[in-house]
Amino acid sequence: MANQEDIFKKVISHAKEYGYIFQSSEIYDGLSAVYDYGQNGVELKKNIREYWWQAMVQLNDNIVGIDAAIFMHPTTWKASGHVDAFNDPLIDNKDSKKRYRADVLVEDHVAKIEGKIEKEVKKAAKRFGDSFDKKQFLETNPRVLDYQAKADGILKRLGKSLENEDLADVKELIEELGIVCPISGSKNWTDVKQFNLMFGTKLGATADSAMDLYLRPETAQGIFVNFLNVQKSGRMKIPFGIAQTGKAFRNEIVARQFIFRMREFEQMEMQYFIKPGTQKEWYDTWKEKRLNWHLSLGLGEDNYRFHDHEKLAHYADAAADIEFRFPFGFKELEGIHSRTDFDLGSHEKFSNKKLQYFDPEENKSYVPYVLETSIGLDRMFLAVFSSALQEEALENNTTRTVLKLPAVLAPTKAAVLPLLKRDGLPEVAHKLMDDLKWDFNVVYDEKDAVGRRYRRQDAVGTPFCVTVDHQTLEDETVTIRHRDTMEQQRVKINEVKGIISKEVDMRYWLQRI
């Protein structure tokens, strides 16, 4: 575990050192669980958002985008259930005075049991070598089966208790499992209480005429209330989707793990409106589509898994998470939810407006069902960044720190380096820069020896370095160096754009889906 913690600390310090993420208002000692994206972070974030948008909106002719306001009429949140039911179960430790999410404490305990399973798998893989069958081992090893049954049993009980709002049983479960406060090590817990996560604010010039509003806790409701606007103005036929990216706000009890759980974050959501009764096939379709999108980035198939929800929201008839192996274990990255007709039906009731679709094939009107895909952009950023950060041992007994970001997402696609600051080399390098910057984000770097410049660009995640030297002046060739392999090749200056383009072009990456 210490090793994982060390890796995570490196991720956080690397993100700051190389201009990816800073603590918000750091000069005033920061604000808990609020972060700013630096000059490289904002580019990586924009590229992830664009990669999602192109796959979701541009490549699907029946999905369109919107950008709804953060402020919404307060009745929206009554209709959506957030006013009455958007709660987290919290528990305080009487000795450390620290507050925790009760369900997260239990889930962390289960993660430790899953860690034991992984240890057993590693030991067995070492023992049996090439003949090791992981699937068979997981299905037959008595110790693994015992651990798995224990983990499943705990999650099932937790799910049932939360569903029935039996908070006394959640506390009982914490006590039975012997869960201690991570800070004080004590088991001296208060009762479990519910805590609403919405941030309240006011709209209006005077105190007595001001209306109570909320900062939106999710982006989905902006899509639901605009369902008819989009459907009619776009003459959309079911099935069709509406996509949106944007900020959401939650007053998290335990905001932690860097940008994994923040109070101000960004979501990328798509609501797919379908005919009632077809939700099962669309649920399976979107689970597969979304996993393929993740896999197209090449972060490693082993780093993903599906987790089907034990506890379903009252409106859902199926829900699964795509979980990713973060430095602190497998955690939710994206949710795929079959939401039935709850959302449109509820807004219809509270607004007294019909939110129905007239189906010309069926010759009748109905409230469509909804299939949702919802991913946290900041979590996606953390998944990409943490899996890309690697320390490599080199042949000459040195190491290099390299950020192997998927080239399509890298903030800067190429660095142009004149070998020396004289002899006309900077002029040629600047000319090449000026040509490339119309197509890619590129940087110019002339400080330090060229080897140190390579290392710097490796650490920041730049896929290509293009070096201009004296031979360039003679035959118009340059050296292009590939970040991941460190291979160098001599190419004509006019070939550089094509080489970079092939590696960073979204089409090249998205075709893998």
Secondary structure, 3 states (H helix, E strand, C coil): CHHHHHHHHHHHHHHHHCCCEEECCHHHCCCCCCEEECHHHHHHHHHHHHHHHHHHHHCCCCEEECCCCCECCCHHHHHCCHHHHCEEEEEEECCCCCEEEHHHHHHHHHHHHHHHHHHHHHHHHHHHHHHCCHHHHHHHCHHHHHHHHHHHHHHHHHHHHHHCCCHHHHHHHHHHCCCCCCCCCCCCECCCEEEECCCEEEECCCCCCCEEEEECCCCHHHHHHCHHHHHHHCCCCCCEEEEEEEEEECCCCCCCCHHHCCCEEEEEEEEEEECCCCHHHHHHHHHHHHHHHHHCCCCCHHHEEEEECCCCCCCCCEEEEEEEEECCEEEEEEEEEEEECHHHHHHHHHHCCCCCEEECCCCEEECCEEEEEEEEHHHHHHHHHHHHEEEEECCCCCEEEEECCCCCCCCCCEEEEECCCCCCHHHHHHHHHHHHCCCCCEEECCCCCHHHHHHHHHHHCCCEEEEECHHHHHHCEEEEEECCCCCEEEEEHHHHHHHHHHHHCHHHHHCCC
